[in-house]
Amino acid sequence: MEYKFKKENHDFWAERLKNNQERQVCTNDVALDDVENNEILKRLENKKSILEIACGNGVLYSKITEKFNNISYLGTDFVQDLVNVCEKKSKSKDHKFIQQDMTDINISSFDKKYDFIISKRAIQNVLEEKLQIQTIENLGHHLKEDGLMILVESSANAQKRLNDLRKKYNFPEIT
């Protein structure tokens, strides 16, 4: 689906892959990323299925596979170069990666429902609120009835509040 700044968004992430160390491709704050990943990992279970939207370069995937050895996993990302990085990390024939724009996901995009759907700092990159809500609703079609959708997102207001706290504790501002 077309939306405002789609090409710029794609090019931004492709460029970050080229110009950043592995842990800083998808975040500017590795410590916060670790906290988020640990909170996600606490909620996952072995022998379950996971759909990760915007899997980036596979940092969370690597942490999931360190903790769980018997999962079904599908990671999607908008940028093929990021998907290629993830494919090299794949540890099982039950772990797959595809290039997929999350705004194109619809009721028939996947052939099964998942126990867990995870998205970290992806939906916020779609600047149209209506399209954000539609994307979340469409993801819900692929969640099992007793499943859990984990969305870790941010906003300009949240970033300002976070930077205010970081300043209080003499941490550098996140830009």
N, C-alpha and C positions, 0 to 999 in steps of 0.2 A: 504494500500500500504506500502511496506517496504521502509525504507529510513535510512540513516546513523543516528545512535544514537536514534532510535525510542524507544527502550526499556528504555534507560537511561533517555530520555525525560519523558516518562510515570512515571517512578519510582521517578524522581525528584519532579514532581507535587504531586504524592501520598504522598511522604515524607513531603512536605511542608504543606499539609493538617494536618498531624499528629503533626507537631512541631511548628506551628505558630498560633497566635491569628487570629480570623476571618478576620480582615481587612488586615492582612499581609500574607495571604496564596498566593495571586496572585500578590503581589507587595511588593517592599521594601520601597516605598515612598507613604505613604497614602495621603499626601497633594497633590501630583501630580495626584494620582488616582482620588481624589475628583474633581480636575480641569477637568480632562478628562471626568469623568462621567457627570459633569455639562454641558460641551460642547455637549456631546452626547444628553443629555436630552433636550437641547434647540432645537434640530433638529427633535425630535420625535413628533408624534401627537397621540391624542386619537382616538379610533375607527379604528386603523390600525393594521397590522400584522407585527410581529418582529421575525426574526430569529437571534439568538445570537450564534455565533460559539465560542467555548471555553468559556462557561459561568462560568467556575471555580466553586467557592462555592456560587455564586448567589449574590454577592455584588451589581453589576449593576442591576440585576433583581429586587432586593428589592427596589432600588431607582426608577426604572421604575414603579413598582406597587404602590409606594407611590404617584407618580405624576399622573399616568394614571390608571383609573379604568375600562376601557372598551377596552382592547387590546387582540389580539390573539398572543400568544408567544410560540415559540419553542426554547429551549436552548439545545445546544449540548456540550458535553465535551468528551475528550479522556479518562478520568479517571472515572471509574464507581463510586468510592467513592465520587468524587465531585458531580456527578449526584445525588447520594443518598442524599447529603446535600441539594441540590437545591429542590429535590422533597418534602422535609420536609417544605420548605418555600413556596411552591405553594399556590396561593391564589384563583385559579379558575380552573374549568374544561377545560377552554380554554388555560391554561398554562401547557405545557408539557416539559419534559426533557428526553433526550436520550443519551446513550453512542454512540459516533460517532467520528471516526478519520477524521479530516477535509480533509486529503489527499485522503480519500476513497469516498468523495462526488463526485457524477457524475450527469449527466442530469436527471436521474430518482430517485435520492435519496429522494426527497420530493414530496408530492402529490399536492403542490400548490406553487404559487409564493408569495413573501413577499414584503410589502411596504418598509421595512427596513431590511438590513442585517448588523449586527454589529460584529466586531471582534477586541478584544483588546489584543495586545501583544501575539498573538498566531501564526500567520503565520511566524513570525521571528524565532520561534522554529524549523521550518523545514529549515535545513541548505543548502539545494540544491535550488538554484535560479530558475531553470527550474520547479521544483515541487511547489515552492511558486507561480509562475505565473500561472501554471496549476490549482492550488487550487483556486486562485482568479477568474480565468476564469470560473471554474466550479460553483463557488458560484453565478456568474453573471447569470447563467441559471435560478436561482431561485428568481431573482429580478424582480419585476413588471417593465414594461416599464418606468413608471414615478417614480420608486422607488429610494431609496438612499442607497448606500453601504458606511458604515462608518468603515474604517480600521485605528486603532490606533496601530502603530508599532514603533519599535525602532531599532537602529543599534549601533555597537561599536563606530562609529564616532559621532553619535548623543549623545550617553552617555558621551563621552569625552567632547563635547561642553557643555552639560548640567552641568557636574561636574565643568567645568571651571567657568560657571556662578554661580553655587552654592558656590564655593570657594570665589568668589568676594563678595558675600553677607554673608559670614561666616556660610553657611549651610553645614551639613556633606556630604561627598562624597557618591554617590550611587555606591554600588559594585555589 
